[in-house]
Amino acid sequence: MTFLVYATAALAEIAGCFAFWAWLRLDKSPWWLVPGIASLALFAWLLTLVETSVAGRAYAGYGAIYICASLLWLWAVEGARPDRWDLIGAAVCLAGAAIIILGPRPPVAV
């Protein structure tokens, strides 16, 4: 469930940020901001669905999924194929996220 939430959140964040990119850098209509803002709000809400006792750990784990989704966006939407350095960097990020999420630790007192 966590991976699905992270993947959906990544798509929502990238789409929302791309709407701003399109408006500011690609001279698209300001109306692109309407779905962009909605998409960013969806992204923020989705991250609250991750089961964790602390928000920072949810965000850290999400970061690797975001990076991988960004490279997929690069390829699928922008037509630029990720190179080996992109893929190596994504693998390192996934390994780091796994350590953060799966590492044994005592419960956090809030």
N, C-alpha and C positions, 0 to 999 in steps of 0.2 A: 504494500500500500504506500509506503514512504517513497519508493522509487517513482511510482505513478504520480504522486503529488509533486515531487521534485521535477519530473519531466514536464508536467502540465504547467507548473509555475515558471519553468525556464522558457517554455514557448510563450507564455503570457508576457513575461518580462521582456524578452527579445522583441516580440511584436510591438509592445508598447514603446520601447525605446526606438525601434525602427521607424515608428510613426513620427516621432520627433525628428529623427535623422532625415526622413523624407521631406518633412516640412522645412527644416532649416538648411539642409545641404543639397536637396534635390529639387528645391523650389516647388514642392507640392502645396496644395491648398491647406490653409489652416484647419479645415474640416478634418484632416487626418488626425488632429489632436483629440477629437472626440472618442474614437475607438481606442486611440493610444492611451488616454487617461483611464478609460474603463479597463483596458487590458492590464495596466499597471496596478489598479485597485484589485483586480482578480488575483494577480501575482501575490500581492501582500496578504490577501485573505488566505490563499492556498498554503502559504508557509505556516500559518497558524494551525493547520491541520496535522502537522508532523508531531508524532508522539515523542516528546522529550521534555525534560524538566527545566531546561534552560534554552532560551532563544538563540544565543550565540552559537551553540553547538549545532542547532538546526540550520543556521545560516552557513556555517563552515562546511557542513556536509553537502549542502545545496550548491556551494560554489563550484565543485567539480562537475556536477551535472550541468550547471549553467555553461561552463567552459566547453564541454562536449557538445551541448546543444547549439552553442554559438558557432562551432565549427561545422555542424550539420547545416545551419542556416547559411553560413558562408558558401557552402557547396550547393545546396538546394535552391536558395533564393537569389544569391548574388552571382552564382555561376563560377566561383573561384574554388578550385579543388585544394583542400588542405594538403600541405606538404609533410614530409617526414617529421620536421621539427614541431609542427602543430600536433601531430599524432603522439609524438614522444611526450610533449608537454601535457597533453590531455591524460596520458597514461600515468604520469607522475602525479597529477592532480587527483585522479581517481584513487591511486594508492594512498595518498595523504588523507583523502576524505574517509577511506575505509579505516585507517588508523584512528582518526578522530571519532568516528561513529561507533566502531566496534571495540575500541580499547577498554579494558576493564578499569573501572573507577568506582569509588564509593558514591552513594547517593548524595546529591547536592542539597544542602539545607537552604531554604529560601526564606 
